[in-house]
């Protein structure tokens, strides 16, 4: 069982590290790769192992790591040239593209089917999805949990007009959930798994069967154009790290638990959910592009993003060597 201290450590450490790095010109060949990471997936393992540093050493490129609690501020930094590379769920790239950020989809991965959960208090009167009408639901606007919350509402025959949206990043949403100032919380792993383990928490539904949980690696456009071989190396190395981690989950659980501060038993839950596979990393496949375009179209129809987006305009295709 996790403790309050461990939970606050997960929230607080990530929240404290979202200060943006200094913006720099990325037109010349890089000597440093600035990466934005979150506490899930392969990037924490890469950070701990030093594998990217070893891979890029021959190119004279060092690696700088910057931690974020969610995708929206991370991709704002990538688009502004304050970061060179980062990881995100499905929704943040839409907002970043709509805002005119200088960024490109450079890779993709498949998350677990139940990567997201909608949580209520154990004694909450909310027993079914339809009971969400008139309730306060918290999620980070522009995050993958935003998409998940919309899918939940649609399944219940509800819309955003039927609830009160509460826009909170994971640390603040976690605190609000604990105090009961919100009725439900839409959130992703590992925050989901941590909260799920609390006996006072009940899972109303998960994302399994509601969405495909595609996630993406994005590069600053100018940096990627000037350093394509670095990006190719990074995606290739992350795929290798992911495959090795998936093949030895016992060691991976221990490593991730140490990195994130999430207890090993809860970390194992995140890594063994249905369809979880850390090795599913590649350049952006057609299936991911089709999914992302459909999501962009839906968000435009709902007037959540301000313009019609053509996702393929910012998908990177490395030139054949």
Secondary structure, DSSP 8 states (H G I E B T S, - for coil): ---HHHHHHHHHHHHTT---------SS--SEEEEEE-SSSSHHHHHHHTHHHHHHHTTT-EEEEEE-SSHHHHHHHHHHTS-SEEEE-TTHHHHHHHTT--EEEEEEEE--TT-EEEEEETT-S--SGGGGTT-EEEE-TTSHHHHHHHHHHHHTT--GGGSEEEE--HHHHHHHHHHTSSSEEEEETTHHHHHHTSTTEEEEEESTTT---EEEEEEEHHHHHH-HHHHHHHHHHHHHHHHHHHHTHHHHHHHHHHHH---HHHHHHHHSSTT--TT-EES--HHHHHHHHHHHHHHHHTTSSSS---GGGGB------
